[in-house]
Amino acid sequence: MKRTPAPSDAFSDAFSRAEEMIMDYLITQLPAKDGEGFVLAFSHMASQNIMVDEDGKVTGIIEWDMITMPRCVGCSGYPSWITHDWFPSVYEWPRSEGESSPDELKRYREYYNRCVSSQPQRMEGWELTERSHMWEAI
């Protein structure tokens, strides 16, 4: 059996520096903590979690775990179906016909953000929407 050689110290050092630089940059992209606050947000909005009666009336919602979260990924965040491209473990484009391309998802996010920001009575924290998919991925 062939043994894989350990990475050189120079490679390890370069990788560590690159990792540190990326994390330093990502931290600068997080929203300010002052006034950010936490909100209630239903994180598992999917048809299997909504109970309805024969007339279509909602009778219950299940899966209420993780409902308190920072505003930037809670009520101000994009719906999860337009952020799939930021999660490689679940994003299957172009292998899956049901997935939108990265360009389509980017257009959906731009449209969603325009709609949210143009509302006369915007929700508090609406300006956080534009980068919410990055914060959620971080």
Backbone torsions as a table, in degrees:
resi	resn	phi	psi	omega
1	MET	NA	131.7	-179.0
2	LYS	-84.0	134.8	-179.6
3	ARG	-96.6	133.5	177.4
4	THR	-76.7	127.4	-179.3
5	PRO	-67.1	147.8	177.2
6	ALA	-70.1	146.3	178.4
7	PRO	-62.9	148.4	179.9
8	SER	-68.3	159.8	178.3
9	ASP	-60.5	-36.9	-179.9
10	ALA	-63.6	-42.5	178.5
11	PHE	-64.7	-45.8	179.5
12	SER	-60.0	-42.8	179.2
13	ASP	-64.3	-43.5	179.9
14	ALA	-64.6	-42.2	179.0
15	PHE	-63.6	-44.0	179.6
16	SER	-61.9	-42.2	178.6
17	ARG	-64.2	-43.3	179.6
18	ALA	-63.6	-43.5	178.7
19	GLU	-61.0	-42.6	179.1
20	GLU	-64.6	-41.8	179.0
21	MET	-63.9	-41.3	178.9
22	ILE	-64.5	-45.8	-180.0
23	MET	-64.7	-39.5	176.8
24	ASP	-59.8	-42.4	178.5
25	TYR	-65.5	-46.4	-178.3
26	LEU	-60.1	-38.4	179.3
27	ILE	-62.5	-35.4	178.3
28	THR	-68.7	-18.7	-179.1
29	GLN	-88.8	-10.5	178.4
30	LEU	-70.3	149.9	179.2
31	PRO	-66.6	155.1	178.3
32	ALA	-62.1	144.9	-179.7
33	LYS	-74.8	-29.4	-179.0
34	ASP	-64.9	120.9	176.9
35	GLY	77.4	-2.3	-177.8
36	GLU	-64.6	-58.2	177.0
37	GLY	68.1	172.4	177.7
38	PHE	-114.2	151.7	-178.5
39	VAL	-132.7	162.9	170.7
40	LEU	-86.8	128.8	179.6
41	ALA	-149.0	130.5	-178.8
42	PHE	-77.3	109.9	-172.5
43	SER	-85.6	-11.1	-176.7
44	HIS	-120.0	48.0	-179.1
45	MET	-73.2	102.6	178.7
46	ALA	-150.4	154.9	-174.5
47	SER	-57.3	-34.8	-179.1
48	GLN	-70.1	-10.9	-179.8
49	ASN	-102.6	2.8	-179.8
50	ILE	-115.0	121.8	-178.7
51	MET	-96.2	133.5	179.0
52	VAL	-132.1	155.4	176.5
53	ASP	-90.5	-174.8	-177.5
54	GLU	-61.4	-24.9	-179.9
55	ASP	-90.2	0.1	-179.6
56	GLY	87.6	6.7	179.0
57	LYS	-78.6	132.2	178.6
58	VAL	-68.5	125.4	-179.2
59	THR	-112.0	-13.5	179.1
60	GLY	-176.8	158.9	176.1
61	ILE	-132.2	131.0	-179.4
62	ILE	-113.5	175.6	-179.5
63	GLU	70.7	56.7	-178.0
64	TRP	-92.1	22.1	176.6
65	ASP	-78.4	155.1	179.4
66	MET	54.3	50.7	-179.3
67	ILE	-95.5	-11.0	176.4
68	THR	-101.0	122.0	-177.2
69	MET	-152.2	163.6	177.2
70	PRO	-59.5	146.2	-178.6
71	ARG	-53.9	-36.2	-175.4
72	CYS	-64.6	-20.7	176.1
73	VAL	-118.3	-0.6	178.6
74	GLY	-92.6	-116.4	-175.5
75	CYS	-66.2	-21.4	178.6
76	SER	-89.2	-8.1	-176.1
77	GLY	-79.7	158.1	174.7
78	TYR	-66.4	152.8	170.7
79	PRO	-63.2	145.3	-173.8
80	SER	-61.3	-26.6	-177.0
81	TRP	-69.6	-13.9	176.7
82	ILE	-108.6	16.1	176.1
83	THR	-124.2	10.9	-178.1
84	HIS	-55.3	-33.7	-176.6
85	ASP	-66.1	-13.2	178.1
86	TRP	-92.1	2.7	-178.7
87	PHE	-129.5	87.1	-174.7
88	PRO	-58.3	-24.5	-178.7
89	SER	-71.1	-18.9	179.5
90	VAL	-118.5	-13.9	-175.7
91	TYR	-85.1	121.7	-173.4
92	GLU	-116.4	14.3	178.1
93	TRP	-73.7	138.2	4.1
94	PRO	-93.2	8.1	-177.7
95	ARG	-68.4	-25.6	-176.6
96	SER	-111.0	128.5	179.2
97	GLU	-67.3	-21.1	-177.9
98	GLY	-81.8	-7.5	-178.0
99	GLU	-92.5	144.6	173.0
100	SER	-84.7	151.8	179.0
101	SER	-71.4	162.5	176.7
102	PRO	-56.8	-38.5	178.6
103	ASP	-64.6	-41.4	177.5
104	GLU	-62.5	-46.0	-179.2
105	LEU	-63.0	-39.1	177.0
106	LYS	-62.1	-42.3	178.0
107	ARG	-64.7	-40.0	177.3
108	TYR	-61.3	-43.0	179.2
109	ARG	-64.3	-41.8	178.6
110	GLU	-62.6	-43.0	179.0
111	TYR	-64.3	-46.2	179.3
112	TYR	-58.6	-45.1	-178.8
113	ASN	-64.7	-39.9	176.6
114	ARG	-61.8	-42.2	180.0
115	CYS	-64.2	-45.5	-179.3
116	VAL	-63.8	-44.2	-175.2
117	SER	-75.3	-17.2	-177.8
118	SER	-93.4	-1.8	-178.8
119	GLN	-69.8	134.2	-179.5
120	PRO	-61.9	-33.8	178.6
121	GLN	-116.2	73.7	-177.2
122	ARG	-67.0	147.0	175.7
123	MET	-71.5	153.2	177.4
124	GLU	-62.4	133.8	179.1
125	GLY	88.6	9.1	-177.9
126	TRP	-57.0	-30.1	-177.5
127	GLU	-68.8	-10.9	178.6
128	LEU	-82.0	-14.7	-174.2
129	THR	-59.0	-42.5	-171.6
130	GLU	-55.0	-33.2	-179.1
131	ARG	-113.7	13.0	-175.7
132	SER	-61.3	-34.2	-179.7
133	HIS	-66.2	-31.6	176.8
134	MET	-70.1	-43.5	-179.3
135	TRP	-65.4	-37.9	179.0
136	GLU	-64.8	-40.5	179.4
137	ALA	-67.0	-37.8	178.8
138	ILE	-64.4	NA	NA
